[in-house]
Amino acid sequence: MKIGISILWLCVLAFSAAAVCAETIILKTGEELEAAAIIPAGRVLQVKLRSETINVKKTDLTPEQLARYLGSDEGTYLSFTTMKVANNLEYTYYYNGKYAGMRLTDADGQTLRYTGGIPNGTYREFYPGDAVKKEQPLAGNLRNGPVRTYFQDGSLRDETWFLDDAPNGFHRVFDNGGNLISEVRYRRGKRDWRDAVRDVVKPVPNEKTRPAGEKYAPRRTVN
């Protein structure tokens, strides 16, 4: 009973923090802005502070911040954060810096519940330093489209296609050199065993190109 109350209290705290959370923007000059709302507006970034709204010019932002705040084709700033709650993951979504909703998933990625009316669009989570860490396209509060995770250098780490919040299509994993490690196909949340599933390993070169003393594992195909 006490454990249940503790978890509930943590959820309440997380919800309250998310609803009032301000995002800190550090300009190239080192000035810090505690933004209650962040609105891309053409050539400037409108930042709502506690007492006023100011326009931040592109020249005041780093290249990473330009990509983060003004690089979306959708003309909005959509972001999310991830927090582990017991064995589950809680995703909190923000629209132009304001709380938009929350989604809780289990360890397998299945949605347990969600709150709020999360506007449609591609939401991004960021590493410290503004590089994109994850991307989630949402429609009707559900994942629809390619969900991607990136290495900190910007290269793709993994990609899974979703339809109405269920894996539907290929799940691919890459190493940080861009090489495909594994590939699995899903149909409406279930693994599709009719198609080949590949576990990709470094192929065997011919004897002329193989460095002396080095061994290679052959490519494996698992059906």
C-alpha positions, 0 to 999 in steps of 0.5 A: 500500500505504501509503495503504491502511494509513493508511486502515485505521489511521484506521478503527481509531482512529475505531472505538476513539474511538467505543467509548470516546467520552464526550459532554459535557453543558453544564448551564445553570449552565455545569457540564460533565459528561463522560457515559459513558452517558445514559439518559432516565428520566422526569422526570430524565436519568441521567448515568453519569460515571466514578465515579458516576451522577447524576440531572440535573433538567429545570430544569438543562437548556436547552430544546434539551437537553430536546428532545435528551435527553428529547424522544424518544417512544421513551424512549431517547437515540439519536444518531449522528455523521458522519465523512468517510473518503476518499470515503466517509462513516462513521456511528457510532451511540450508544444512550443515549450508548454505542457501538452500531455503525458503517455505512460508505457510499459517495459515493452513499449505498450501504452498503458495510458495517456493524458491531455490532447497532444497536438499531432506532429513529430516530437523530439528529445534532446541530448545536453547540447541540443543534439536530437536524441529521439524522435516520435511522430504522434497522431491522435495521441498515438505513435504513427510513423518512424520512431527514431533514436540517434547517437550523440553525433547525429547518426541513426541508432535505431528506427521502428515504424508504428501504426496506431501505437503498434509496431508495423513495419521494420525495426532496424538497429545500426552501429555508430558507423552506420552499418545495419546490425539487425532487422526485424519486421512487425505487422500490427504489433506482432513479429512477422515470421514470414519474412526473413529476419537478418542478424547482420555481421561483418561479411567474410572478405576474400583471402587476398583482402583479409589482414593476416591473423584476423578472423571474420564471422560470416553473415547470418540469416535467421528465418 
